[in-house]
Amino acid sequence: MKTAHPRKRLAVAITAASMLALTACGGSGFDESAEEGGEQTQATDAPVSVLIGSSGDAETEAVNTAVDAWASESGVEASVIVASDLTQQLSQGFASGEPADVFYLSTDAFAGYAANGSLEPYGEDLENKDDYYPALREAFTYEDQLYCAPKDFSTLGLIINTAMWEEAGLTEEDIPTNWDELSAVAEQLTTDDVVGLGFSPEFQRLGVFTAQAGGGLVTDGEATVASPENAEALGYVKQMMTDGVAAYSSDLGAGWGGEAFGKGLAAMVIEGNWIAGAMTNDFPDIAYQVAELPAGPSGQGTLQFTNCWGIAADSDNVEGAKALVEHLTSPESQLAFAEAFGVMPSLQSVASDWSEQYPDLAAFIAGGEYAQNLPAQQGAADVLSELNSQLESLESSEPQQILESVQPLMESVLAG
């Protein structure tokens, strides 16, 4: 399932200051021993392996540097494995009984591995567990237990082509704060060659509107796909498309919203913070600004995307793996990762530092306060895929009919 375009880095390299920060944040907030099943589990000197899916050299280098710093300080050997296919290699590792000790874990895969006992549920042991954004904690909670530490996250914002904005006679005061204003500026920005607002043809983008309408696909454990709020949201999107002021990136001849924006096919797009790297690398001459998404009938809303640091329950060094994860999620490490490859820190206490460092992107991290998760129950990815296939024809379909056709599928998933 496509959830987000591959992340791009905000900067091309980690500075020397970041290196110092990484090496300074060793140690662990975990107790040296922890009770599990009535027994004391001690850290051992067994090596710790770390399996990641990397967006490129900058991410690989940053993770290697952080892991090496921890290994040097702790005296425990640790190594990083860059997966060519993270999902497949993680699955193969568990199937063979030899999984990596620590690994990137997506929300899609989390519930399945938590349910079958593959994961060490260490999240409740984290000293800083209350510092993570509530929605991020929710994303990795299974049966009321926080299993793993969110490693970083991304949200969606409104990306605006500043040259087109000014040409349309719009000012800073015209940045939309509600749906009516969004439709109005989209109309002003639309020309024969440019659509006012573009987005990828998927719920992973349109879902911001259902969140703003007070909807969502799952609410309090119940399937709410066919809710009036969701129908209202999709009806609003359909109306903009019918009016010709909004369009799917695929209908504009682009592979995703960022490409449509970079090629000047859309004056505004709904995309995540990874667009910064794409613009720097592929469309460096396009000036843009990022704004928070406008509020809907129920207030502000956006979607977030995240991974956690999973730990294998069968690791030969669970306590060492925990200590490494605490190092990797420290404020110093998270800010260094942000500098290296553009992610946003998952700790609320670091948000202001990140915003000061990247003021032009501050709208993205502001969205963490009201971001909504996509459903991540086992089988939910298949339901999202079906919903997306039907959303492709939203402009010529009735939103309520689309939602009602998907509702029983989500009900079946939640029924187990």
C-alpha positions as CSV (number, residue, x, y, z in Angstrom):
1,M,0.0,0.0,0.0
2,K,1.3,3.4,-0.9
3,T,1.3,5.6,2.1
4,A,3.9,8.2,1.3
5,H,6.5,9.1,-1.2
6,P,10.0,8.0,-0.2
7,R,11.5,10.5,2.2
8,K,14.1,12.9,1.0
9,R,16.7,14.6,3.1
10,L,16.5,18.3,4.1
11,A,20.2,18.6,4.1
12,V,22.9,16.7,2.3
13,A,25.1,15.7,5.2
14,I,25.3,15.6,8.9
15,T,27.4,18.4,10.3
16,A,30.2,17.9,12.8
17,A,28.0,19.3,15.5
18,S,25.5,16.6,14.8
19,M,28.2,14.0,15.1
20,L,29.1,15.4,18.5
21,A,25.5,15.3,19.6
22,L,25.1,11.7,18.6
23,T,28.2,10.6,20.5
24,A,27.1,12.6,23.6
25,C,23.7,10.9,24.0
26,G,24.7,7.4,25.1
27,G,23.3,5.5,28.0
28,S,19.8,4.2,28.6
29,G,16.8,5.2,30.6
30,F,15.9,1.6,31.1
31,D,16.7,-0.3,34.3
32,E,19.7,-2.6,33.8
33,S,17.3,-5.4,34.6
34,A,13.6,-5.8,33.9
35,E,11.1,-8.2,35.2
36,E,9.6,-10.5,32.5
37,G,7.5,-13.4,33.5
38,G,8.8,-13.1,37.1
39,E,12.5,-13.4,36.0
40,Q,15.2,-10.8,35.8
41,T,16.5,-10.1,32.3
42,Q,20.0,-8.9,32.2
43,A,21.8,-7.1,29.3
44,T,24.3,-9.4,27.7
45,D,27.3,-8.9,25.5
46,A,25.5,-10.5,22.5
47,P,25.8,-8.4,19.4
48,V,22.8,-6.3,18.3
49,S,21.7,-6.2,14.7
50,V,19.7,-3.3,13.3
51,L,17.6,-3.8,10.1
52,I,16.5,-0.6,8.3
53,G,14.9,0.5,5.1
54,S,16.9,3.5,3.9
55,S,15.8,6.4,1.8
56,G,19.4,6.9,0.7
57,D,23.0,7.4,1.7
58,A,22.3,10.2,4.1
59,E,19.9,8.0,6.2
60,T,22.2,5.0,6.1
61,E,25.2,7.1,7.2
62,A,23.2,8.8,10.0
63,V,21.9,5.5,11.4
64,N,25.3,3.9,11.2
65,T,26.9,6.8,13.0
66,A,24.3,6.7,15.8
67,V,24.6,2.9,16.2
68,D,28.4,3.0,16.2
69,A,28.4,5.8,18.8
70,W,26.2,3.6,21.1
71,A,28.3,0.5,20.5
72,S,31.5,2.4,21.3
73,E,30.1,3.7,24.6
74,S,28.2,0.6,25.7
75,G,30.9,-1.9,24.6
76,V,28.2,-4.0,22.9
77,E,28.9,-4.9,19.2
78,A,26.2,-3.5,16.9
79,S,25.7,-3.4,13.2
80,V,23.3,-2.0,10.6
81,I,21.8,-4.0,7.8
82,V,20.2,-2.0,5.0
83,A,17.3,-4.0,3.5
84,S,16.6,-4.1,-0.2
85,D,13.0,-5.1,0.7
86,L,12.4,-4.4,4.4
87,T,9.0,-6.1,4.5
88,Q,10.2,-9.3,2.9
89,Q,13.5,-9.5,4.9
90,L,11.7,-8.8,8.2
91,S,9.2,-11.6,7.4
92,Q,12.0,-14.0,6.4
93,G,13.9,-13.2,9.6
94,F,11.0,-14.1,11.8
95,A,10.1,-17.2,9.7
96,S,13.7,-18.5,10.0
97,G,13.7,-17.8,13.8
98,E,16.6,-15.4,13.3
99,P,15.2,-11.9,13.1
100,A,17.2,-8.8,13.5
101,D,17.3,-7.6,17.1
102,V,16.1,-4.0,16.2
103,F,14.3,-3.0,13.1
104,Y,12.1,-0.4,11.4
105,L,8.5,-1.4,11.8
106,S,5.6,0.2,9.8
107,T,2.1,0.7,11.2
108,D,0.9,-1.7,8.5
109,A,2.9,-4.6,9.9
110,F,2.8,-3.7,13.5
111,A,-0.5,-5.3,14.6
112,G,0.3,-8.7,12.9
113,Y,3.7,-9.0,14.6
114,A,2.3,-7.8,18.0
115,A,-0.5,-10.3,17.8
116,N,1.7,-13.4,17.0
117,G,4.2,-12.6,19.8
118,S,7.1,-11.6,17.6
119,L,7.6,-8.3,19.2
120,E,9.1,-7.4,22.6
121,P,6.6,-5.1,24.2
122,Y,9.1,-2.7,25.7
123,G,7.3,0.6,25.1
124,E,5.9,0.9,28.6
125,D,9.4,0.7,30.0
126,L,10.5,3.9,28.2
127,E,11.1,6.8,30.6
128,N,10.1,9.3,27.9
129,K,7.0,7.4,26.7
130,D,4.7,10.4,27.7
131,D,6.8,12.7,25.5
132,Y,5.7,11.0,22.3
133,Y,2.7,12.6,20.5
134,P,-0.5,10.8,21.7
135,A,-1.4,9.7,18.1
136,L,2.0,8.2,17.7
137,R,1.7,6.2,20.9
138,E,-1.7,5.1,19.7
139,A,-0.3,3.9,16.4
140,F,1.9,1.4,18.2
141,T,-0.4,0.4,21.0
142,Y,-1.8,-3.2,21.0
143,E,-4.2,-4.4,23.6
144,D,-3.7,-1.2,25.6
145,Q,0.1,-1.7,25.7
146,L,2.7,0.5,24.0
147,Y,4.9,-1.9,22.2
148,C,7.6,0.2,20.6
149,A,9.1,3.7,20.3
150,P,7.9,5.8,17.3
151,K,11.2,6.7,15.6
152,D,9.9,9.8,13.7
153,F,6.9,10.9,11.7
154,S,5.5,12.9,8.8
155,T,2.3,14.8,8.3
156,L,0.5,16.4,5.4
157,G,0.3,20.2,4.8
158,L,-0.7,22.6,2.1
159,I,2.2,23.4,-0.3
160,I,1.8,26.7,-2.2
161,N,3.6,27.9,-5.3
162,T,4.4,31.5,-4.2
163,A,4.9,32.8,-7.8
164,M,1.5,31.6,-8.9
165,W,0.0,32.9,-5.6
166,E,1.3,36.4,-6.2
167,E,0.3,36.3,-9.9
168,A,-3.3,35.6,-8.9
169,G,-3.2,38.7,-6.7
170,L,-3.2,36.7,-3.4
171,T,-1.4,37.7,-0.3
172,E,-0.4,36.1,3.0
173,E,-3.8,37.1,4.4
174,D,-5.5,34.8,1.8
175,I,-3.9,31.6,3.0
176,P,-7.0,29.5,3.5
177,T,-8.1,28.7,7.1
178,N,-11.4,26.8,6.2
179,W,-13.0,24.9,3.3
180,D,-14.8,27.9,1.8
181,E,-11.5,29.8,1.6
182,L,-9.7,26.8,0.2
183,S,-12.2,26.5,-2.7
184,A,-12.1,30.2,-3.3
185,V,-8.3,30.4,-3.6
186,A,-8.2,27.2,-5.7
187,E,-10.6,28.9,-8.1
188,Q,-8.4,32.0,-8.3
189,L,-5.3,29.9,-8.9
190,T,-6.9,27.8,-11.7
191,T,-6.0,28.7,-15.3
192,D,-6.2,26.9,-18.6
193,D,-2.8,25.2,-17.8
194,V,-2.8,25.0,-14.0
195,V,-5.3,23.5,-11.5
196,G,-5.7,25.3,-8.2
197,L,-5.3,22.2,-6.0
198,G,-3.8,18.8,-6.7
199,F,-3.4,15.6,-4.7
200,S,-2.6,11.9,-5.3
201,P,-5.6,9.7,-6.0
202,E,-5.7,8.0,-2.6
203,F,-7.3,8.2,0.8
204,Q,-3.8,8.7,2.1
205,R,-4.3,12.3,0.9
206,L,-8.0,12.7,0.8
207,G,-8.2,11.5,4.3
208,V,-7.2,14.9,5.6
209,F,-10.7,16.1,4.6
210,T,-12.5,13.3,6.5
211,A,-10.4,14.2,9.5
212,Q,-11.4,17.8,9.2
213,A,-15.0,16.8,9.0
214,G,-14.7,14.8,12.2
215,G,-14.7,11.5,10.4
216,G,-12.3,8.6,9.9
217,L,-12.4,5.0,8.8
218,V,-12.2,3.5,12.3
219,T,-13.5,5.3,15.4
220,D,-13.2,3.8,18.9
221,G,-12.7,0.4,17.4
222,E,-15.7,0.5,15.2
223,A,-15.8,0.7,11.4
224,T,-17.1,4.2,10.4
225,V,-16.2,4.2,6.7
226,A,-19.8,5.1,5.7
227,S,-20.3,7.9,8.2
228,P,-22.0,11.1,7.3
229,E,-18.8,13.0,8.1
230,N,-16.8,11.0,5.6
231,A,-19.5,11.4,2.9
232,E,-19.5,15.2,3.5
233,A,-15.7,15.3,3.1
234,L,-15.6,13.4,-0.1
235,G,-18.6,15.3,-1.4
236,Y,-16.6,18.5,-0.8
237,V,-13.6,17.1,-2.7
238,K,-15.9,15.9,-5.6
239,Q,-17.4,19.3,-5.9
240,M,-14.0,21.0,-6.3
241,M,-13.1,18.4,-8.9
242,T,-16.4,18.9,-10.7
243,D,-15.8,22.7,-10.6
244,G,-12.4,22.1,-12.2
245,V,-10.4,23.7,-9.4
246,A,-9.0,20.5,-8.0
247,A,-7.6,17.3,-9.7
248,Y,-5.8,14.1,-9.1
249,S,-2.1,14.2,-9.9
250,S,-2.7,11.2,-12.2
251,D,-5.2,13.2,-14.2
252,L,-2.6,15.9,-14.5
253,G,0.0,13.5,-16.0
254,A,2.1,13.2,-12.8
255,G,3.0,10.3,-10.7
256,W,2.3,12.0,-7.3
257,G,1.4,15.4,-5.9
258,G,5.0,16.6,-5.6
259,E,5.6,16.0,-9.3
260,A,2.5,17.8,-10.3
261,F,3.5,20.7,-8.1
262,G,7.1,20.8,-9.3
263,K,6.1,20.7,-13.0
264,G,3.8,23.6,-12.4
265,L,0.6,21.6,-13.1
266,A,-0.9,22.5,-9.7
267,A,-0.6,25.7,-7.8
268,M,-1.2,24.0,-4.5
269,V,-0.9,20.4,-3.4
270,I,-1.5,18.4,-0.3
271,E,1.8,16.6,0.5
272,G,4.1,15.7,3.4
273,N,7.4,17.0,4.6
274,W,9.3,14.7,2.3
275,I,8.4,17.1,-0.5
276,A,11.2,19.4,0.7
277,G,13.9,17.0,-0.5
278,A,12.1,16.4,-3.8
279,M,11.9,20.1,-4.5
280,T,15.5,20.6,-3.6
281,N,16.7,17.7,-5.8
282,D,14.3,17.8,-8.7
283,F,12.7,21.3,-8.9
284,P,15.2,23.7,-7.2
285,D,13.9,26.7,-9.1
286,I,10.3,26.5,-7.8
287,A,9.7,28.8,-4.8
288,Y,7.0,27.6,-2.4
289,Q,5.8,27.9,1.1
290,V,4.1,25.4,3.5
291,A,0.9,26.2,5.4
292,E,-1.2,24.2,7.8
293,L,-4.2,22.6,6.1
294,P,-7.4,24.6,6.5
295,A,-10.0,23.5,9.1
296,G,-13.2,21.7,8.1
297,P,-16.5,21.6,9.8
298,S,-15.0,19.8,12.8
299,G,-11.7,21.8,13.0
300,Q,-8.2,21.1,11.9
301,G,-7.1,17.7,10.7
302,T,-4.3,16.0,8.9
303,L,-2.9,12.5,8.5
304,Q,0.4,11.2,9.8
305,F,2.8,8.5,8.7
306,T,5.3,6.8,11.1
307,N,7.4,3.8,11.9
308,C,8.7,2.5,15.2
309,W,11.8,0.8,16.4
310,G,10.7,-2.8,16.8
311,I,12.6,-5.3,19.0
312,A,12.4,-9.0,18.4
313,A,11.0,-10.9,21.4
314,D,13.6,-13.7,20.6
315,S,16.5,-11.3,20.6
316,D,19.6,-12.7,22.4
317,N,20.1,-9.3,23.9
318,V,16.7,-7.7,24.6
319,E,18.1,-5.3,27.2
320,G,20.9,-4.2,25.0
321,A,18.4,-3.6,22.2
322,K,16.3,-1.5,24.5
323,A,19.3,0.6,25.5
324,L,20.2,1.1,21.8
325,V,16.6,2.2,21.0
326,E,16.6,4.7,23.8
327,H,19.8,6.1,22.4
328,L,18.3,6.3,18.9
329,T,15.2,8.1,20.1
330,S,17.0,10.6,22.3
331,P,16.4,14.3,21.5
332,E,20.0,14.6,20.3
333,S,19.7,11.6,17.9
334,Q,16.3,12.7,16.6
335,L,17.5,16.2,15.7
336,A,20.6,14.7,14.0
337,F,18.4,12.4,12.0
338,A,16.2,15.4,11.1
339,E,19.3,17.3,9.8
340,A,20.6,14.3,7.9
341,F,17.5,13.0,6.1
342,G,14.5,15.3,6.8
343,V,12.4,13.4,9.2
344,M,10.4,15.0,12.1
345,P,11.2,14.0,15.7
346,S,8.6,12.0,17.4
347,L,9.2,13.7,20.8
348,Q,6.9,16.6,21.6
349,S,9.7,18.3,23.6
350,V,11.9,18.6,20.5
351,A,9.2,20.2,18.3
352,S,10.2,23.8,19.1
353,D,13.9,23.1,18.4
354,W,12.9,21.5,15.0
355,S,10.7,24.4,14.1
356,E,13.4,26.9,14.9
357,Q,15.8,24.9,12.8
358,Y,13.4,24.6,9.9
359,P,11.0,27.5,10.2
360,D,9.8,27.2,6.6
361,L,8.5,23.7,7.4
362,A,7.1,24.4,10.8
363,A,3.5,23.8,9.6
364,F,4.2,20.1,9.2
365,I,5.2,19.5,12.8
366,A,2.4,21.7,14.0
367,G,0.1,19.1,12.5
368,G,1.4,16.6,15.0
369,E,-1.0,18.1,17.5
370,Y,-4.1,17.1,15.6
371,A,-2.9,14.4,13.2
372,Q,-4.9,11.2,12.7
373,N,-3.6,7.7,12.1
374,L,-4.7,5.5,9.2
375,P,-6.2,2.2,10.4
376,A,-3.5,-0.4,11.0
377,Q,-5.4,-3.5,12.0
378,Q,-4.5,-6.7,10.3
379,G,-6.2,-6.6,6.9
380,A,-6.8,-2.8,6.9
381,A,-4.3,-2.3,4.2
382,D,-6.3,-4.4,1.8
383,V,-9.4,-2.3,2.7
384,L,-7.6,0.9,2.0
385,S,-6.4,-0.5,-1.4
386,E,-10.0,-1.3,-2.3
387,L,-11.1,2.2,-1.2
388,N,-8.4,3.8,-3.3
389,S,-9.4,1.8,-6.4
390,Q,-12.9,3.2,-6.0
391,L,-11.8,6.8,-5.2
392,E,-10.1,6.9,-8.6
393,S,-13.6,7.5,-10.1
394,L,-14.8,9.9,-7.3
395,E,-15.6,12.7,-9.7
396,S,-18.2,10.5,-11.5
397,S,-19.4,8.5,-8.5
398,E,-21.5,9.1,-5.4
399,P,-19.3,9.3,-2.3
400,Q,-21.9,7.6,-0.1
401,Q,-22.1,4.6,-2.4
402,I,-18.3,4.3,-2.4
403,L,-18.2,4.4,1.3
404,E,-21.0,2.0,1.8
405,S,-19.4,-0.6,-0.5
406,V,-16.2,-0.5,1.7
407,Q,-17.9,-0.4,5.1
408,P,-18.5,-4.2,5.4
409,L,-14.9,-4.9,4.4
410,M,-13.7,-2.8,7.3
411,E,-16.3,-4.4,9.6
412,S,-14.9,-7.8,8.6
413,V,-11.4,-6.8,9.4
414,L,-12.3,-5.5,12.8
415,A,-14.2,-8.6,13.5
416,G,-11.0,-10.5,13.3
